[in-house]
Amino acid sequence: MPEDLQKLVEAFAQNVAAQTDAIWRGDAKTGNKHADRYITAFKNLRALGDPGREALAVLLTHPRMDVRSTAATCLLRYKHAESRAVLEEAAKGKGLSAFGAQEALKRWEQGTWSLDPA
């Protein structure tokens, strides 16, 4: 994977994890800062087209569920089967990852999901 793509993917993963950790500490301000950073990383990957999406797809097997499910939420259209499987697994759990996965799947079923339109 080219270094620029790898850095964006790493920034996405690190900031998703940091946001989750901040939320668990009750630090919404820091959590929001990390959310802005991972959203920016996703927008930059998405701007690169399918190579950026493919790079992000490596996170569908990340050790942390929050990172896997956030990447899956972003890739639901592009890597539908793999992303749906990750989200369905996450949705069975408890906490923020489970809630986020449930909401992503619900939005998909409603036809209102729009993170990465075709």
PyMOL commands that place a pseudoatom at each C-alpha (Angstrom):
pseudoatom trace, name=CA, resn=MET, resi=1, chain=A, elem=C, hetatm=0, pos=[0.000, 0.000, 0.000]
pseudoatom trace, name=CA, resn=PRO, resi=2, chain=A, elem=C, hetatm=0, pos=[1.419, 3.426, -0.913]
pseudoatom trace, name=CA, resn=GLU, resi=3, chain=A, elem=C, hetatm=0, pos=[2.664, 5.405, 2.087]
pseudoatom trace, name=CA, resn=ASP, resi=4, chain=A, elem=C, hetatm=0, pos=[0.111, 8.214, 1.693]
pseudoatom trace, name=CA, resn=LEU, resi=5, chain=A, elem=C, hetatm=0, pos=[-2.764, 5.712, 1.790]
pseudoatom trace, name=CA, resn=GLN, resi=6, chain=A, elem=C, hetatm=0, pos=[-1.222, 3.885, 4.731]
pseudoatom trace, name=CA, resn=LYS, resi=7, chain=A, elem=C, hetatm=0, pos=[-0.931, 7.132, 6.707]
pseudoatom trace, name=CA, resn=LEU, resi=8, chain=A, elem=C, hetatm=0, pos=[-4.579, 7.981, 6.071]
pseudoatom trace, name=CA, resn=VAL, resi=9, chain=A, elem=C, hetatm=0, pos=[-5.695, 4.493, 7.111]
pseudoatom trace, name=CA, resn=GLU, resi=10, chain=A, elem=C, hetatm=0, pos=[-3.551, 4.697, 10.258]
pseudoatom trace, name=CA, resn=ALA, resi=11, chain=A, elem=C, hetatm=0, pos=[-4.974, 8.139, 11.063]
pseudoatom trace, name=CA, resn=PHE, resi=12, chain=A, elem=C, hetatm=0, pos=[-8.501, 6.775, 10.640]
pseudoatom trace, name=CA, resn=ALA, resi=13, chain=A, elem=C, hetatm=0, pos=[-7.866, 3.799, 12.947]
pseudoatom trace, name=CA, resn=GLN, resi=14, chain=A, elem=C, hetatm=0, pos=[-5.956, 5.751, 15.592]
pseudoatom trace, name=CA, resn=ASN, resi=15, chain=A, elem=C, hetatm=0, pos=[-8.570, 8.478, 15.790]
pseudoatom trace, name=CA, resn=VAL, resi=16, chain=A, elem=C, hetatm=0, pos=[-11.538, 6.091, 15.932]
pseudoatom trace, name=CA, resn=ALA, resi=17, chain=A, elem=C, hetatm=0, pos=[-9.840, 4.310, 18.839]
pseudoatom trace, name=CA, resn=ALA, resi=18, chain=A, elem=C, hetatm=0, pos=[-8.917, 7.602, 20.515]
pseudoatom trace, name=CA, resn=GLN, resi=19, chain=A, elem=C, hetatm=0, pos=[-12.487, 8.882, 20.157]
pseudoatom trace, name=CA, resn=THR, resi=20, chain=A, elem=C, hetatm=0, pos=[-13.888, 5.736, 21.780]
pseudoatom trace, name=CA, resn=ASP, resi=21, chain=A, elem=C, hetatm=0, pos=[-11.362, 5.950, 24.611]
pseudoatom trace, name=CA, resn=ALA, resi=22, chain=A, elem=C, hetatm=0, pos=[-12.187, 9.636, 25.183]
pseudoatom trace, name=CA, resn=ILE, resi=23, chain=A, elem=C, hetatm=0, pos=[-15.914, 8.908, 25.285]
pseudoatom trace, name=CA, resn=TRP, resi=24, chain=A, elem=C, hetatm=0, pos=[-15.348, 6.159, 27.875]
pseudoatom trace, name=CA, resn=ARG, resi=25, chain=A, elem=C, hetatm=0, pos=[-13.426, 8.705, 29.970]
pseudoatom trace, name=CA, resn=GLY, resi=26, chain=A, elem=C, hetatm=0, pos=[-16.345, 11.135, 29.651]
pseudoatom trace, name=CA, resn=ASP, resi=27, chain=A, elem=C, hetatm=0, pos=[-14.258, 13.581, 27.601]
pseudoatom trace, name=CA, resn=ALA, resi=28, chain=A, elem=C, hetatm=0, pos=[-16.588, 14.579, 24.777]
pseudoatom trace, name=CA, resn=LYS, resi=29, chain=A, elem=C, hetatm=0, pos=[-14.440, 17.530, 23.682]
pseudoatom trace, name=CA, resn=THR, resi=30, chain=A, elem=C, hetatm=0, pos=[-11.442, 15.302, 23.002]
pseudoatom trace, name=CA, resn=GLY, resi=31, chain=A, elem=C, hetatm=0, pos=[-13.717, 12.660, 21.460]
pseudoatom trace, name=CA, resn=ASN, resi=32, chain=A, elem=C, hetatm=0, pos=[-15.106, 15.215, 19.021]
pseudoatom trace, name=CA, resn=LYS, resi=33, chain=A, elem=C, hetatm=0, pos=[-11.583, 16.294, 18.056]
pseudoatom trace, name=CA, resn=HIS, resi=34, chain=A, elem=C, hetatm=0, pos=[-10.705, 12.698, 17.188]
pseudoatom trace, name=CA, resn=ALA, resi=35, chain=A, elem=C, hetatm=0, pos=[-14.000, 12.226, 15.318]
pseudoatom trace, name=CA, resn=ASP, resi=36, chain=A, elem=C, hetatm=0, pos=[-13.187, 15.229, 13.146]
pseudoatom trace, name=CA, resn=ARG, resi=37, chain=A, elem=C, hetatm=0, pos=[-9.778, 13.712, 12.391]
pseudoatom trace, name=CA, resn=TYR, resi=38, chain=A, elem=C, hetatm=0, pos=[-11.042, 10.274, 11.371]
pseudoatom trace, name=CA, resn=ILE, resi=39, chain=A, elem=C, hetatm=0, pos=[-13.820, 11.826, 9.275]
pseudoatom trace, name=CA, resn=THR, resi=40, chain=A, elem=C, hetatm=0, pos=[-11.199, 13.943, 7.506]
pseudoatom trace, name=CA, resn=ALA, resi=41, chain=A, elem=C, hetatm=0, pos=[-9.073, 10.829, 6.892]
pseudoatom trace, name=CA, resn=PHE, resi=42, chain=A, elem=C, hetatm=0, pos=[-12.125, 9.058, 5.433]
pseudoatom trace, name=CA, resn=LYS, resi=43, chain=A, elem=C, hetatm=0, pos=[-12.965, 12.012, 3.176]
pseudoatom trace, name=CA, resn=ASN, resi=44, chain=A, elem=C, hetatm=0, pos=[-9.371, 12.040, 1.918]
pseudoatom trace, name=CA, resn=LEU, resi=45, chain=A, elem=C, hetatm=0, pos=[-9.453, 8.289, 1.261]
pseudoatom trace, name=CA, resn=ARG, resi=46, chain=A, elem=C, hetatm=0, pos=[-12.838, 8.564, -0.456]
pseudoatom trace, name=CA, resn=ALA, resi=47, chain=A, elem=C, hetatm=0, pos=[-11.502, 11.379, -2.649]
pseudoatom trace, name=CA, resn=LEU, resi=48, chain=A, elem=C, hetatm=0, pos=[-8.924, 8.905, -3.986]
pseudoatom trace, name=CA, resn=GLY, resi=49, chain=A, elem=C, hetatm=0, pos=[-11.714, 6.672, -5.263]
pseudoatom trace, name=CA, resn=ASP, resi=50, chain=A, elem=C, hetatm=0, pos=[-11.597, 2.903, -5.118]
pseudoatom trace, name=CA, resn=PRO, resi=51, chain=A, elem=C, hetatm=0, pos=[-7.888, 2.728, -4.195]
pseudoatom trace, name=CA, resn=GLY, resi=52, chain=A, elem=C, hetatm=0, pos=[-8.709, 4.737, -1.069]
pseudoatom trace, name=CA, resn=ARG, resi=53, chain=A, elem=C, hetatm=0, pos=[-11.679, 2.499, -0.287]
pseudoatom trace, name=CA, resn=GLU, resi=54, chain=A, elem=C, hetatm=0, pos=[-9.541, -0.623, -0.767]
pseudoatom trace, name=CA, resn=ALA, resi=55, chain=A, elem=C, hetatm=0, pos=[-6.944, 0.812, 1.599]
pseudoatom trace, name=CA, resn=LEU, resi=56, chain=A, elem=C, hetatm=0, pos=[-9.612, 1.454, 4.239]
pseudoatom trace, name=CA, resn=ALA, resi=57, chain=A, elem=C, hetatm=0, pos=[-10.951, -2.084, 3.803]
pseudoatom trace, name=CA, resn=VAL, resi=58, chain=A, elem=C, hetatm=0, pos=[-7.885, -3.500, 5.568]
pseudoatom trace, name=CA, resn=LEU, resi=59, chain=A, elem=C, hetatm=0, pos=[-9.482, -2.197, 8.782]
pseudoatom trace, name=CA, resn=LEU, resi=60, chain=A, elem=C, hetatm=0, pos=[-12.421, -4.606, 8.418]
pseudoatom trace, name=CA, resn=THR, resi=61, chain=A, elem=C, hetatm=0, pos=[-10.179, -7.103, 10.245]
pseudoatom trace, name=CA, resn=HIS, resi=62, chain=A, elem=C, hetatm=0, pos=[-8.702, -4.673, 12.798]
pseudoatom trace, name=CA, resn=PRO, resi=63, chain=A, elem=C, hetatm=0, pos=[-8.367, -6.091, 16.337]
pseudoatom trace, name=CA, resn=ARG, resi=64, chain=A, elem=C, hetatm=0, pos=[-10.604, -3.360, 17.808]
pseudoatom trace, name=CA, resn=MET, resi=65, chain=A, elem=C, hetatm=0, pos=[-14.325, -3.694, 17.141]
pseudoatom trace, name=CA, resn=ASP, resi=66, chain=A, elem=C, hetatm=0, pos=[-14.844, 0.085, 17.151]
pseudoatom trace, name=CA, resn=VAL, resi=67, chain=A, elem=C, hetatm=0, pos=[-12.312, 0.483, 14.342]
pseudoatom trace, name=CA, resn=ARG, resi=68, chain=A, elem=C, hetatm=0, pos=[-13.743, -2.466, 12.366]
pseudoatom trace, name=CA, resn=SER, resi=69, chain=A, elem=C, hetatm=0, pos=[-17.324, -1.291, 12.688]
pseudoatom trace, name=CA, resn=THR, resi=70, chain=A, elem=C, hetatm=0, pos=[-16.547, 2.344, 11.859]
pseudoatom trace, name=CA, resn=ALA, resi=71, chain=A, elem=C, hetatm=0, pos=[-14.649, 1.280, 8.738]
pseudoatom trace, name=CA, resn=ALA, resi=72, chain=A, elem=C, hetatm=0, pos=[-17.524, -1.076, 7.863]
pseudoatom trace, name=CA, resn=THR, resi=73, chain=A, elem=C, hetatm=0, pos=[-20.009, 1.765, 8.258]
pseudoatom trace, name=CA, resn=CYS, resi=74, chain=A, elem=C, hetatm=0, pos=[-17.999, 3.846, 5.796]
pseudoatom trace, name=CA, resn=LEU, resi=75, chain=A, elem=C, hetatm=0, pos=[-17.592, 0.944, 3.352]
pseudoatom trace, name=CA, resn=LEU, resi=76, chain=A, elem=C, hetatm=0, pos=[-21.139, -0.414, 3.449]
pseudoatom trace, name=CA, resn=ARG, resi=77, chain=A, elem=C, hetatm=0, pos=[-21.811, 0.314, -0.213]
pseudoatom trace, name=CA, resn=TYR, resi=78, chain=A, elem=C, hetatm=0, pos=[-18.365, -0.498, -1.609]
pseudoatom trace, name=CA, resn=LYS, resi=79, chain=A, elem=C, hetatm=0, pos=[-17.657, -3.694, 0.370]
pseudoatom trace, name=CA, resn=HIS, resi=80, chain=A, elem=C, hetatm=0, pos=[-21.248, -4.549, 1.189]
pseudoatom trace, name=CA, resn=ALA, resi=81, chain=A, elem=C, hetatm=0, pos=[-21.048, -8.232, 2.164]
pseudoatom trace, name=CA, resn=GLU, resi=82, chain=A, elem=C, hetatm=0, pos=[-17.888, -7.869, 4.242]
pseudoatom trace, name=CA, resn=SER, resi=83, chain=A, elem=C, hetatm=0, pos=[-19.057, -4.646, 5.881]
pseudoatom trace, name=CA, resn=ARG, resi=84, chain=A, elem=C, hetatm=0, pos=[-22.503, -5.996, 6.653]
pseudoatom trace, name=CA, resn=ALA, resi=85, chain=A, elem=C, hetatm=0, pos=[-20.958, -9.068, 8.301]
pseudoatom trace, name=CA, resn=VAL, resi=86, chain=A, elem=C, hetatm=0, pos=[-18.771, -6.845, 10.518]
pseudoatom trace, name=CA, resn=LEU, resi=87, chain=A, elem=C, hetatm=0, pos=[-21.735, -4.636, 11.429]
pseudoatom trace, name=CA, resn=GLU, resi=88, chain=A, elem=C, hetatm=0, pos=[-23.996, -7.590, 12.180]
pseudoatom trace, name=CA, resn=GLU, resi=89, chain=A, elem=C, hetatm=0, pos=[-21.318, -9.012, 14.490]
pseudoatom trace, name=CA, resn=ALA, resi=90, chain=A, elem=C, hetatm=0, pos=[-20.842, -5.651, 16.206]
pseudoatom trace, name=CA, resn=ALA, resi=91, chain=A, elem=C, hetatm=0, pos=[-24.594, -5.116, 16.556]
pseudoatom trace, name=CA, resn=LYS, resi=92, chain=A, elem=C, hetatm=0, pos=[-24.848, -8.219, 18.762]
pseudoatom trace, name=CA, resn=GLY, resi=93, chain=A, elem=C, hetatm=0, pos=[-22.592, -6.645, 21.391]
pseudoatom trace, name=CA, resn=LYS, resi=94, chain=A, elem=C, hetatm=0, pos=[-23.062, -3.864, 23.876]
pseudoatom trace, name=CA, resn=GLY, resi=95, chain=A, elem=C, hetatm=0, pos=[-21.882, -0.278, 24.010]
pseudoatom trace, name=CA, resn=LEU, resi=96, chain=A, elem=C, hetatm=0, pos=[-21.130, 2.349, 21.412]
pseudoatom trace, name=CA, resn=SER, resi=97, chain=A, elem=C, hetatm=0, pos=[-19.873, 0.010, 18.696]
pseudoatom trace, name=CA, resn=ALA, resi=98, chain=A, elem=C, hetatm=0, pos=[-23.040, -2.084, 18.929]
pseudoatom trace, name=CA, resn=PHE, resi=99, chain=A, elem=C, hetatm=0, pos=[-25.282, 0.973, 18.842]
pseudoatom trace, name=CA, resn=GLY, resi=100, chain=A, elem=C, hetatm=0, pos=[-23.406, 2.494, 15.911]
pseudoatom trace, name=CA, resn=ALA, resi=101, chain=A, elem=C, hetatm=0, pos=[-23.560, -0.776, 13.991]
pseudoatom trace, name=CA, resn=GLN, resi=102, chain=A, elem=C, hetatm=0, pos=[-27.290, -1.111, 14.633]
pseudoatom trace, name=CA, resn=GLU, resi=103, chain=A, elem=C, hetatm=0, pos=[-27.879, 2.441, 13.433]
pseudoatom trace, name=CA, resn=ALA, resi=104, chain=A, elem=C, hetatm=0, pos=[-25.765, 1.959, 10.289]
pseudoatom trace, name=CA, resn=LEU, resi=105, chain=A, elem=C, hetatm=0, pos=[-27.665, -1.200, 9.385]
pseudoatom trace, name=CA, resn=LYS, resi=106, chain=A, elem=C, hetatm=0, pos=[-30.982, 0.531, 10.059]
pseudoatom trace, name=CA, resn=ARG, resi=107, chain=A, elem=C, hetatm=0, pos=[-30.047, 3.496, 7.838]
pseudoatom trace, name=CA, resn=TRP, resi=108, chain=A, elem=C, hetatm=0, pos=[-28.964, 1.077, 5.099]
pseudoatom trace, name=CA, resn=GLU, resi=109, chain=A, elem=C, hetatm=0, pos=[-32.276, -0.781, 5.251]
pseudoatom trace, name=CA, resn=GLN, resi=110, chain=A, elem=C, hetatm=0, pos=[-34.204, 2.519, 5.232]
pseudoatom trace, name=CA, resn=GLY, resi=111, chain=A, elem=C, hetatm=0, pos=[-32.265, 3.694, 2.197]
pseudoatom trace, name=CA, resn=THR, resi=112, chain=A, elem=C, hetatm=0, pos=[-30.972, 6.774, 4.030]
pseudoatom trace, name=CA, resn=TRP, resi=113, chain=A, elem=C, hetatm=0, pos=[-27.307, 5.699, 4.400]
pseudoatom trace, name=CA, resn=SER, resi=114, chain=A, elem=C, hetatm=0, pos=[-25.168, 8.187, 2.495]
pseudoatom trace, name=CA, resn=LEU, resi=115, chain=A, elem=C, hetatm=0, pos=[-21.563, 8.154, 3.750]
pseudoatom trace, name=CA, resn=ASP, resi=116, chain=A, elem=C, hetatm=0, pos=[-20.118, 7.096, 0.405]
pseudoatom trace, name=CA, resn=PRO, resi=117, chain=A, elem=C, hetatm=0, pos=[-22.708, 7.358, -2.373]
pseudoatom trace, name=CA, resn=ALA, resi=118, chain=A, elem=C, hetatm=0, pos=[-22.039, 5.711, -5.716]
for i in range(1, 118): cmd.bond("trace and resi %d" % i, "trace and resi %d" % (i + 1))
show_as sticks, trace
zoom trace
